[in-house]
Amino acid sequence: MRLVILGPNGSGKGTQAKMLKRELGVPHISTGELFRAAMRDGTPVGLRAAAMVAAGELVPDDLVLRILGERLAESDAAGGYILDGYPRTGAQAAALDELLADADRAVDSVIELAVPDAVIIERCEIRFAAQHRSDDDPAVVRERLALYRSHIPAITGHYADRGIMTTIDGIGDATAVLHRILAALPADPGFAAPHG
């Protein structure tokens, strides 16, 4: 299963991706985590991205595609993946298609978690107070929400045209949201229902 999970910062996509990893048996690949690790390690890509993330700006496409391509080339992603945090623009969706076509690993399904902005802001405020992540700062979250809302129609339209786009209600208990996602995935005995 090659799955893309969409949603703004605070929508619960990271939580769902981790749960889906257990259900589907494929790696959860978060572009945010890849960049946080690069920033923490002080790599050239990480240093370049750090200032942009702190300011609520989108990391340039060439950097994102570079770090993502390296991760998808690792052996554990050969049988599938759950991609979290990418694409964030229509251009990125097209670039991802090209990257994956070269490796014969095209996306099977795209899920967007629908969560109202007010709920996202509240979730991020709680997380910012606990973890002090710069991208959870309320002012940064509002900027990123505006960017997300401006770019998401091109992304969902891109995948809807391919017949692989589904929007899921992202409000409620995490397990209930997981069941909604699993029910929306393409029918396959290997992953059509949650374990346990």
C-alpha positions in Angstrom: 0.0 0.0 0.0 1.3 3.4 -1.1 -0.7 6.0 0.8 -0.5 9.8 1.0 -2.2 11.3 4.1 -3.0 15.0 3.8 -4.0 17.6 6.4 -2.6 20.8 8.0 -0.3 20.8 11.0 -2.4 19.6 14.0 -5.0 17.7 11.9 -3.9 14.3 13.4 -2.2 13.0 10.3 1.0 12.0 12.1 -1.0 10.1 14.7 -3.0 8.4 12.0 0.1 7.6 10.0 1.7 5.9 13.0 -1.4 3.8 13.6 -1.7 3.0 9.9 2.0 1.9 9.9 1.0 -0.9 12.4 -2.1 -1.8 10.4 -0.6 -1.9 7.0 3.0 -3.0 7.8 4.7 -0.2 5.7 6.9 2.6 6.9 5.5 6.0 8.0 7.5 8.7 6.2 7.0 12.1 7.5 8.7 15.0 5.7 8.4 17.0 8.8 10.3 14.4 10.8 12.9 14.0 8.1 13.5 17.8 8.2 13.4 18.0 12.0 16.1 15.2 12.1 18.2 17.1 9.5 17.8 20.4 11.5 18.7 18.6 14.8 21.8 17.0 13.1 22.8 20.3 11.6 23.0 19.0 8.0 23.2 21.5 5.2 19.6 20.7 4.2 18.6 21.1 7.9 20.3 24.4 8.4 18.7 25.8 5.2 15.3 24.6 6.3 15.4 25.7 9.9 14.9 29.4 9.4 12.1 28.8 6.9 10.2 26.4 9.2 10.5 28.8 12.2 9.0 31.6 10.0 6.1 29.4 8.9 7.4 29.3 5.3 7.2 26.3 3.1 10.5 24.6 2.5 11.5 24.8 -1.2 10.4 22.0 -3.4 13.9 21.0 -4.5 14.9 20.4 -0.8 11.8 18.5 0.0 12.0 16.3 -3.1 15.7 15.6 -2.4 15.3 14.4 1.2 12.1 12.5 0.3 13.7 10.8 -2.7 16.6 9.6 -0.5 14.1 8.2 2.1 11.9 6.4 -0.5 14.9 4.8 -2.0 15.6 2.9 1.3 14.8 -0.8 1.2 12.0 -0.7 3.8 9.9 1.5 1.5 10.1 -0.9 -1.5 6.8 -2.6 -0.5 4.9 0.5 0.2 4.8 3.6 2.5 2.6 6.1 4.3 3.6 9.6 3.2 2.8 12.3 5.7 3.4 16.0 5.0 4.0 15.9 1.3 2.8 17.0 -1.2 1.8 20.5 0.0 1.3 22.1 -3.4 0.0 21.1 -6.8 3.5 21.4 -8.2 4.8 19.1 -5.5 2.0 16.5 -6.3 3.2 16.5 -10.0 6.9 16.3 -8.9 6.0 13.4 -6.6 4.3 11.6 -9.5 7.4 11.9 -11.6 9.7 10.7 -8.7 7.5 7.7 -8.0 7.0 6.8 -11.7 10.8 6.6 -12.1 10.8 4.0 -9.3 7.5 2.3 -10.3 6.0 3.2 -6.9 3.0 5.3 -7.7 0.5 6.4 -5.0 -2.4 4.0 -4.5 -4.6 6.2 -2.3 -4.8 9.7 -0.9 -6.6 10.6 2.3 -7.3 14.1 3.5 -8.2 14.6 7.2 -10.9 17.3 7.4 -10.5 19.3 10.7 -11.8 22.8 11.3 -9.2 25.5 11.7 -10.4 26.4 15.2 -9.7 22.8 16.3 -6.3 22.7 14.7 -5.3 26.0 16.4 -6.4 24.6 19.8 -4.5 21.3 19.3 -1.3 23.2 18.3 -1.5 25.6 21.2 -1.6 22.6 23.6 1.3 20.9 21.8 3.3 24.1 21.7 2.9 24.6 25.4 4.1 21.0 26.0 6.8 20.6 23.4 7.8 24.2 22.3 8.1 23.2 18.7 8.4 26.4 16.6 6.0 25.1 13.9 3.3 24.8 16.6 3.5 28.4 17.7 -0.1 29.8 17.2 1.1 32.7 14.9 3.0 30.2 12.7 0.1 27.8 12.7 -2.3 30.5 11.4 0.2 31.3 8.6 0.6 27.7 7.7 -3.2 27.1 7.8 -3.7 30.0 5.3 -1.0 28.5 3.0 -2.5 25.0 3.3 -6.0 26.2 2.5 -4.7 28.1 -0.5 -2.8 25.1 -1.9 -5.0 22.1 -1.0 -7.6 22.5 -3.8 -4.9 21.9 -6.5 -3.6 18.9 -4.6 -7.0 17.3 -4.0 -8.0 18.1 -7.6 -4.9 16.4 -8.9 -5.6 13.2 -7.0 -9.4 13.3 -7.6 -8.6 13.4 -11.3 -6.8 10.1 -10.9 -9.7 8.6 -8.8 -7.6 8.0 -5.7 -8.7 11.0 -3.4 -10.9 10.6 -0.3 -11.7 13.2 2.4 -12.2 11.7 5.9 -13.7 13.4 9.0 -10.7 13.9 11.2 -12.6 14.8 14.4 -13.1 12.4 17.2 -11.4 9.5 18.8 -8.2 8.5 17.0 -9.3 4.9 16.6 -12.6 5.9 15.1 -10.8 8.1 12.6 -8.5 5.2 11.8 -11.5 3.0 11.1 -12.8 5.6 8.7 -9.5 5.7 6.8 -9.2 1.9 6.6 -12.8 1.7 5.3 -11.9 4.2 2.5 -8.8 2.4 1.3 -8.9 0.3 -1.9 -10.3 -3.2 -1.2 -7.5 -5.7 -0.5 -7.6 -8.6 1.9 -4.2 -7.5 3.3 -5.2 -4.2 4.7 -9.0 -3.7 4.4 -9.7 -4.1 8.1 -7.9 -3.2 11.3 -6.0 -5.9 13.3 -7.5 -6.7 16.6 
